[in-house]
Amino acid sequence: MYKSLLVAVDHSAITERVLGATRELASLTNGEVWVLHLREREVIPRAGLVERESSDEAQATVDAAVDELAKSGITAHGEVRNTIYGRAAGEIIEDARAHDVDVIVMGSRGRGNLAGLMLGSTAHKVIHLADRPVLVVR
């Protein structure tokens, strides 16, 4: 079963349900969880890297998730990393491999098929790149 899990969190409303699903899976196997939040930055000509959130905001998101899991008796670790906008899926896959997790848990913002096709979806990319199971929570 799933003894080690990677959960990717962001600031979206779905994060609460993603953490709930992670908590349930980890509780079944006394699993260990790695909570990952990626600070996506855009590269804008002449402006350089533009951040959408502060380091403190990102760390607070991860700390809250780790605390919530820990209150349920789950061993959890948090990590915040910077990435360039559009590269989150590859970073999630790298983190999953680095921690040798059994499953990746993440949310989907629920874009329709057309919007997902046009804009791309991190969850969609992770599913196609992953060499292990991916649980997408909606």
N, C-alpha and C positions, 0 to 999 in steps of 0.2 A: 504494500500500500504506500501511501505518501508519508514518509518519515521526515522529509525536508521539503519546504515550500518556499517559493519566492513570490512575494506579493508586490505588485507595482501599484503605487498610490499617487494620486494627484489631488487637485482641489475640487474635483467634480462631485456632484451630489451622489453619484453611484458608489463613491468610496466607502460609505458606511456599509452598503450591502456586500461589497468586495471583502471588507474586513470580516463581516459576519460569516461569509462562506469559508474564508481562510480559517477562522476560529473553529468552525465545525469540522473541517477536514483535519486540522492539526489535533483537535481534541480526540478524534477517533484513534489516532496512532501515537499519541503523546509526541507529536512531531515538533520540529524546530522550524522557525519562520525567519526569513530574511525579508525585511521591509525596504523597498527601494523607491526613492523619489528622484526623478531626473529634472534638473533645472534646465529647461530648454531656452537657449539663447539664439536670437536671430543675427545673421550677419547682414548688416546694411552698409552699402558702399558709403565711404567717407565718415560713417558714424562708428564703424567697428561692430563689436558684439553688443547687442542690446538685450538686457535682461528683462524678463517679465515679472520676476518675483525676487525678493531679497533672500539672502542666505538664511536669515532668521526665520522668514516665513516657511521656507522649505524645510528647515530643521524642525520647526514646530509641528509641521504636518507629520513627519516621520516619528517624532517623539510621542505625539498623541496616539498614533497607530501602535507603536511598541507598547506604550502604557496600557492601552485597551486590551491588547493580547495578553500581556503579563498579568493583568487583573483576572484573567480567565485561567491562569496557571500555565500558560504557554511560554516557552522560551523563545524570545524574539530579539532580533538584532536589527538596527536601523542603519541606513546608508543614504546619503545625499550625494549625487554626482552632477556635474555640469555636462551638458551635451549641446550640440548644435541642433537647431530646429530641423525635424525630419529624420533624425538619427536615433530616436528613442528605441525603436524596435531592436535594432542591432545591439544597443547597450543593454537592453533587458536580456537578450539571448546571451551576451557575454557574461553578465552577472549570474545567470542561471548555470552556465557552465563552470564558472569560477567557484560557485558554492556547491556544485554537483547536486542541484535540487531535483526532486522527483516530479514536481509539477510547478507550473507558473500560473498564478492567479492574477487576473486583471479585469478591469471594467471596460465596458463599451459604452460610448456616449450615445449609441443608438442612431447614428446618422442613417438615413435611408440609403437604398442601394445606389442611387445616382450620386448623392453627395459623397458617399463612401468611395465610389469609383473615381470621382473627380478629385476629391481632396486627399484620398488615402486614409487609412485607418491604422493606428499603431497596433491595435489588437489584430487586425487582419494580417498585417505584416509579420507580427510575432507568430501567429498560427502557421504561416507559410515558411518561416525561417527555423522554427523550433525543431529540435531533435528529441523532444520529450512532450508529454501531455500539457495542454494549455486549457485552463478553465476560464471562460469569458463570462462574466456576470453582467446581466442587463437589468 
